[in-house]
Amino acid sequence: KKALKTFTTDRGKEFACYKEVEKLNIKVYFADAYAAWQRGSNENSNGLLREYYPKKTDLGKISNDDLIEKLILLNSRPRKCLNWDNPFNLY
């Protein structure tokens, strides 16, 4: 709850339950169709994940341990947008 204040998503049916997210005091925004730049950090994160899981990888077959390992690696990376700090150091 502390880390996530807003959430911007596309208009996919998987976000039809956005009202449940808003109950957690997280404001949900919807990007315009074909406007990936409105979800910049999401698109960047998807690109980083593709280094480990190429397109068409069945993510349902990835173990939780493997996914957590990759997320730790990604969140340990310095980011330019964070003045070369990493997300773990900010929380």
C-alpha positions in Angstrom: 0.0 0.0 0.0 2.9 2.4 0.7 4.7 1.8 -2.5 1.8 1.9 -4.9 -0.3 5.1 -5.1 -1.5 5.0 -8.6 -1.9 2.3 -11.3 -2.2 2.9 -15.0 -3.5 0.0 -17.1 -4.7 -0.7 -20.6 -8.4 -1.5 -21.1 -8.0 -5.2 -21.0 -10.7 -7.3 -19.4 -8.2 -8.5 -16.8 -8.6 -5.1 -15.1 -12.4 -5.2 -14.9 -12.1 -5.5 -11.1 -10.3 -2.2 -10.8 -12.9 -1.0 -8.2 -11.4 -3.6 -5.8 -8.0 -2.0 -6.3 -9.4 1.5 -5.6 -10.8 0.2 -2.3 -7.1 0.0 -1.2 -6.8 3.8 -1.8 -4.9 3.2 -5.1 -6.1 5.5 -7.9 -6.5 3.5 -11.2 -6.1 5.2 -14.5 -6.8 3.8 -18.0 -4.4 4.5 -20.9 -5.8 5.3 -24.2 -5.9 2.6 -26.9 -2.6 2.2 -28.7 -0.8 4.7 -26.4 1.9 2.5 -24.8 3.8 5.7 -23.8 1.1 6.4 -21.2 2.2 3.3 -19.4 5.9 3.9 -19.7 7.2 2.2 -16.6 5.0 -0.9 -17.3 6.3 -1.1 -20.9 9.9 -0.7 -19.7 9.4 -3.5 -17.1 8.0 -5.8 -19.7 11.0 -5.2 -21.8 13.3 -6.0 -18.9 11.4 -9.2 -18.2 11.8 -10.2 -21.8 15.5 -10.6 -21.2 14.6 -13.6 -19.1 11.3 -14.7 -20.7 11.1 -14.2 -24.4 7.8 -13.4 -26.1 5.4 -16.4 -26.2 6.9 -17.9 -23.1 4.1 -19.6 -21.1 4.5 -17.7 -17.8 2.1 -20.2 -16.2 5.0 -22.8 -16.5 7.5 -20.5 -14.6 7.9 -21.5 -11.0 7.3 -18.9 -8.3 10.9 -19.3 -7.1 12.3 -18.6 -10.6 10.0 -15.6 -11.1 11.0 -14.2 -7.7 14.7 -14.7 -8.5 14.3 -12.7 -11.7 12.3 -9.9 -10.0 15.0 -9.6 -7.3 17.6 -9.3 -10.1 15.5 -6.6 -11.9 14.8 -4.6 -8.8 18.5 -4.7 -7.8 19.5 -3.0 -11.1 20.4 0.7 -11.0 17.9 2.8 -13.0 18.6 6.1 -14.7 15.1 7.4 -13.7 16.1 6.8 -10.0 19.4 8.7 -10.3 21.2 5.4 -10.7 19.8 4.0 -7.5 17.8 0.8 -7.6 14.1 0.2 -6.5 15.1 -1.9 -3.4 17.1 1.0 -2.0 14.1 3.3 -2.1 11.9 1.3 0.2 
